Amino acid sequence: MATIAAVIASTHHPFYYRASTSTGEDRPPFADEWVAKIEAFRETLTRARPDILVMVGSDHFHQLWLDNMPQFLVGKAPWYDGNFYNEEREFGLPRMKLAGHEELSAYLLRQGIDAGFDLAFSNELRIDHSITCPLITLRPQADLPIVPIYTNIFAPPLPQPKRFVELGTMIRQLVESWPSDKRVAIIGTGHLSLELGGPRQFGPHGPDPEFDRTAVGWIASGDLESALAQVSLDSLWLPGNATHGFMDFMLMMGVAGENVKADYTDSLDLFHTMEAYFTWYPEAVEAKQ
């Protein structure tokens, strides 16, 4: 059976690439600290020695729109083009072409549907910065095949937070049941408190630092019980109008397991958002049992 080499959750700030590659007067004052944190975070994936990356993100109305908005979608293409024109223009993100892993995609789809998730799929999926940014931070050589999984966090009606957790739990079970000798890392990116286009978008910190501190604590400790008790579709509007992306963090908590503490936790307060980084090593947990 396949081995889950690492479970990784992080934010996916699209400005990192430009900030980290800028020089001279164009380099922001926080760039060096950010780069140092990312390089330390990157090592948590490198040491896991993965063969395949299952990557959870959310399309930012780039390819999926109100004429066709799946709640949960699995890419099953041999190749994925990455990044869109506005991402290149606004954030300087590079064009990317990423290999897919059709066999694992097909397995997750077939077994996931049989397990009760009516998963959508796409053979022509183009991916945006929710997938490409964690690759830039964690695996800049982009040399491993991926299985992208998109969730709907933007277009109501949204799935309930509990459903995200259930999907995460199922992804973990299906990867572990896949008849293969491959090492798989499951990587998901979401948001803490976030405001897009609203009055709190640009400030000295994220729009709701108290929510950010609480949420980081939930993720780091695997406290799904508290997160599920306090998070709802209605409550997520309060910390910022795009905070529903936190449900992708809850999905990753479902992958990692309830009350399983992260082996690696870090964060960085970046004027209008809190960046956060978490890694779990399932093999280490199993070795202790």
C-alpha positions as CSV (number, residue, x, y, z in Angstrom):
1,M,0.0,0.0,0.0
2,A,1.1,3.6,-0.5
3,T,2.8,5.5,2.3
4,I,1.7,9.0,3.4
5,A,5.1,10.6,3.8
6,A,3.9,13.9,5.1
7,V,0.8,16.0,5.6
8,I,1.4,19.7,5.0
9,A,-0.9,22.7,5.4
10,S,-0.1,26.3,4.7
11,T,-1.3,29.6,3.4
12,H,-0.6,30.5,-0.2
13,H,0.3,34.1,-0.5
14,P,0.8,34.9,-4.2
15,F,3.2,37.7,-3.5
16,Y,5.9,35.4,-2.1
17,Y,7.5,34.7,-5.5
18,R,8.0,38.4,-6.3
19,A,9.0,39.3,-2.8
20,S,11.6,36.5,-2.7
21,T,13.2,37.2,-6.1
22,S,13.2,41.1,-5.9
23,T,16.5,42.8,-5.3
24,G,17.8,46.2,-4.3
25,E,15.2,48.9,-3.7
26,D,12.4,46.7,-5.0
27,R,13.0,44.1,-2.3
28,P,10.4,44.5,0.6
29,P,11.8,44.9,4.1
30,F,10.1,41.7,5.3
31,A,11.4,39.5,2.4
32,D,14.5,38.1,4.1
33,E,12.6,36.9,7.1
34,W,9.9,35.4,4.9
35,V,12.4,33.6,2.7
36,A,14.2,32.2,5.8
37,K,10.9,30.8,7.1
38,I,9.9,29.3,3.8
39,E,13.3,27.6,3.4
40,A,12.9,26.0,6.8
41,F,9.4,25.0,5.9
42,R,10.5,23.6,2.5
43,E,12.9,21.2,4.3
44,T,9.9,19.5,6.0
45,L,8.8,18.2,2.6
46,T,12.3,17.5,1.4
47,R,13.0,15.2,4.3
48,A,9.8,13.2,3.6
49,R,11.1,12.1,0.2
50,P,7.8,12.0,-1.6
51,D,7.1,10.5,-5.0
52,I,3.7,12.2,-5.6
53,L,2.0,15.3,-4.3
54,V,-1.8,15.3,-3.7
55,M,-2.5,19.1,-3.6
56,V,-5.7,20.7,-2.2
57,G,-6.6,24.2,-3.2
58,S,-9.4,26.4,-4.4
59,D,-9.8,28.0,-7.8
60,H,-10.1,31.8,-7.4
61,F,-12.8,32.1,-10.1
62,H,-10.0,31.6,-12.8
63,Q,-11.4,28.5,-14.4
64,L,-14.5,27.7,-12.4
65,W,-17.3,30.2,-12.5
66,L,-21.0,30.5,-11.6
67,D,-22.0,28.6,-14.8
68,N,-20.2,25.5,-13.4
69,M,-19.1,25.4,-9.8
70,P,-18.3,21.9,-8.4
71,Q,-18.1,21.6,-4.7
72,F,-15.1,19.1,-4.8
73,L,-13.2,18.4,-8.0
74,V,-10.3,16.1,-8.8
75,G,-8.0,16.8,-11.7
76,K,-7.2,13.7,-13.8
77,A,-5.1,15.1,-16.6
78,P,-1.6,14.0,-17.7
79,W,-0.4,17.7,-17.5
80,Y,-1.5,20.9,-15.9
81,D,-0.8,24.4,-17.1
82,G,-0.3,26.7,-14.2
83,N,-1.1,30.3,-13.4
84,F,-3.3,32.8,-15.2
85,Y,-2.6,36.1,-16.9
86,N,-3.8,38.3,-13.9
87,E,-1.5,36.2,-11.6
88,E,1.4,36.9,-13.9
89,R,0.6,40.6,-14.1
90,E,-0.2,41.3,-10.5
91,F,2.2,38.9,-8.7
92,G,4.9,38.1,-11.3
93,L,4.1,34.4,-11.1
94,P,5.7,32.3,-13.8
95,R,4.0,30.1,-16.3
96,M,4.2,26.5,-15.1
97,K,3.6,23.1,-16.7
98,L,3.1,20.3,-14.1
99,A,2.9,16.5,-14.6
100,G,-0.2,14.8,-13.4
101,H,-0.5,11.3,-11.9
102,E,-3.5,9.9,-13.7
103,E,-3.4,6.5,-11.9
104,L,-3.8,8.0,-8.4
105,S,-6.4,10.6,-9.7
106,A,-8.5,7.7,-11.1
107,Y,-8.2,5.7,-7.9
108,L,-9.3,8.6,-5.7
109,L,-12.2,9.4,-8.0
110,R,-13.5,5.8,-8.2
111,Q,-13.0,5.0,-4.6
112,G,-14.2,8.4,-3.4
113,I,-17.4,8.1,-5.3
114,D,-18.0,4.6,-4.0
115,A,-17.4,5.9,-0.5
116,G,-20.2,8.5,-0.8
117,F,-18.5,11.6,-2.2
118,D,-20.0,12.7,-5.6
119,L,-16.6,14.1,-6.8
120,A,-16.4,16.1,-10.0
121,F,-13.4,15.7,-12.3
122,S,-11.6,17.5,-15.1
123,N,-9.3,16.2,-17.8
124,E,-8.5,19.8,-18.8
125,L,-8.0,21.6,-15.5
126,R,-5.7,24.6,-15.4
127,I,-4.5,25.4,-12.0
128,D,-3.9,28.7,-10.2
129,H,-1.9,30.0,-7.3
130,S,-3.6,28.0,-4.6
131,I,-1.7,25.0,-6.1
132,T,1.3,26.7,-7.8
133,C,2.3,28.9,-4.8
134,P,2.8,25.9,-2.4
135,L,4.9,24.3,-5.2
136,I,7.0,27.4,-5.5
137,T,7.5,27.5,-1.7
138,L,7.8,23.8,-1.0
139,R,9.1,22.2,-4.3
140,P,10.3,24.9,-6.6
141,Q,11.9,22.4,-9.0
142,A,8.3,21.2,-9.6
143,D,9.6,17.8,-10.6
144,L,7.0,15.5,-8.9
145,P,3.6,14.5,-10.4
146,I,0.6,16.0,-8.8
147,V,-3.1,15.2,-8.1
148,P,-4.9,18.5,-7.7
149,I,-8.1,18.6,-5.7
150,Y,-10.2,21.8,-5.7
151,T,-12.8,22.8,-3.1
152,N,-15.5,25.5,-3.3
153,I,-14.8,28.1,-0.7
154,F,-16.0,31.1,-2.7
155,A,-19.4,30.6,-4.3
156,P,-22.4,29.9,-2.1
157,P,-24.0,27.5,-1.4
158,L,-20.8,26.1,0.2
159,P,-20.3,22.7,1.8
160,Q,-20.5,22.7,5.5
161,P,-17.2,22.7,7.5
162,K,-17.8,19.2,8.6
163,R,-17.9,18.0,5.0
164,F,-14.4,19.4,4.5
165,V,-13.2,17.4,7.5
166,E,-14.9,14.3,6.2
167,L,-13.3,14.7,2.8
168,G,-9.9,15.1,4.4
169,T,-10.4,11.9,6.4
170,M,-11.4,10.1,3.3
171,I,-8.4,11.3,1.2
172,R,-6.1,10.0,4.0
173,Q,-7.9,6.6,4.0
174,L,-7.9,6.3,0.2
175,V,-4.2,7.2,-0.3
176,E,-3.3,4.6,2.4
177,S,-5.4,2.0,0.7
178,W,-3.9,2.6,-2.8
179,P,-2.1,-0.5,-4.0
180,S,1.2,1.1,-4.7
181,D,4.7,1.4,-3.2
182,K,4.8,5.2,-3.7
183,R,5.4,7.8,-1.0
184,V,2.6,10.4,-1.2
185,A,2.7,13.9,0.4
186,I,-0.7,15.5,0.9
187,I,-0.5,19.3,0.8
188,G,-3.4,21.7,1.3
189,T,-3.5,25.5,1.4
190,G,-6.1,27.8,2.9
191,H,-6.6,31.1,4.6
192,L,-6.8,32.4,8.1
193,S,-8.7,35.7,8.5
194,L,-8.7,37.4,5.1
195,E,-10.5,40.3,3.6
196,L,-10.6,40.8,-0.2
197,G,-11.8,44.1,-1.6
198,G,-13.3,45.1,1.8
199,P,-12.3,47.9,4.2
200,R,-10.0,45.6,6.2
201,Q,-8.0,44.3,3.2
202,F,-4.9,46.3,3.9
203,G,-3.9,46.9,7.5
204,P,-1.0,46.3,9.9
205,H,-2.0,42.7,10.3
206,G,-4.8,40.2,9.3
207,P,-8.3,41.5,9.8
208,D,-8.9,39.4,12.9
209,P,-5.7,38.6,14.9
210,E,-7.7,36.9,17.7
211,F,-9.3,34.5,15.2
212,D,-5.8,33.9,13.7
213,R,-4.3,33.0,17.0
214,T,-7.2,30.7,17.9
215,A,-7.1,29.0,14.4
216,V,-3.4,28.4,14.6
217,G,-3.9,26.7,17.9
218,W,-6.6,24.5,16.6
219,I,-4.5,23.4,13.6
220,A,-1.2,22.9,15.6
221,S,-2.9,20.7,18.2
222,G,-5.4,18.9,15.9
223,D,-8.3,20.2,17.9
224,L,-11.0,19.4,15.5
225,E,-13.7,19.3,18.2
226,S,-13.2,22.9,19.1
227,A,-12.9,24.0,15.5
228,L,-16.1,22.2,14.5
229,A,-17.9,23.6,17.5
230,Q,-17.0,27.2,16.8
231,V,-16.8,27.4,13.0
232,S,-19.9,27.7,10.8
233,L,-20.6,29.1,7.4
234,D,-22.1,32.2,9.1
235,S,-19.3,32.7,11.6
236,L,-16.6,32.7,9.0
237,W,-17.9,35.9,7.6
238,L,-16.9,37.8,10.8
239,P,-13.1,37.5,10.6
240,G,-13.0,38.7,7.0
241,N,-15.0,38.2,3.8
242,A,-12.7,35.5,2.4
243,T,-12.1,33.6,5.6
244,H,-14.1,30.6,4.4
245,G,-10.7,29.4,3.0
246,F,-10.1,28.3,6.6
247,M,-12.3,25.2,5.7
248,D,-9.4,24.0,3.6
249,F,-7.3,24.1,6.7
250,M,-10.0,22.0,8.4
251,L,-9.8,19.6,5.5
252,M,-6.1,19.1,6.2
253,M,-6.8,18.6,9.9
254,G,-9.1,15.8,8.8
255,V,-6.2,14.4,6.8
256,A,-3.8,14.7,9.7
257,G,-6.2,13.2,12.2
258,E,-8.1,14.4,15.3
259,N,-5.9,15.5,18.2
260,V,-2.7,14.8,16.2
261,K,-0.3,17.6,17.0
262,A,1.7,19.1,14.1
263,D,5.4,18.1,14.1
264,Y,6.3,21.6,12.6
265,T,4.5,24.9,13.2
266,D,5.5,28.4,12.1
267,S,3.8,31.7,11.2
268,L,4.6,35.2,10.0
269,D,2.4,38.3,10.4
270,L,2.5,40.1,7.1
271,F,0.7,43.4,7.4
272,H,-2.7,42.3,5.9
273,T,-2.6,38.5,6.6
274,M,-1.1,35.9,8.9
275,E,0.9,33.3,7.1
276,A,1.0,29.9,8.7
277,Y,2.8,26.6,8.0
278,F,2.2,23.1,9.5
279,T,3.7,19.7,8.8
280,W,2.8,16.3,10.2
281,Y,4.7,13.0,9.7
282,P,2.3,10.1,9.9
283,E,5.1,7.5,9.8
284,A,6.6,9.0,13.0
285,V,3.2,8.8,14.8
286,E,2.7,5.2,13.7
287,A,6.3,4.3,14.8
288,K,5.4,5.5,18.4
289,Q,2.3,3.4,18.6
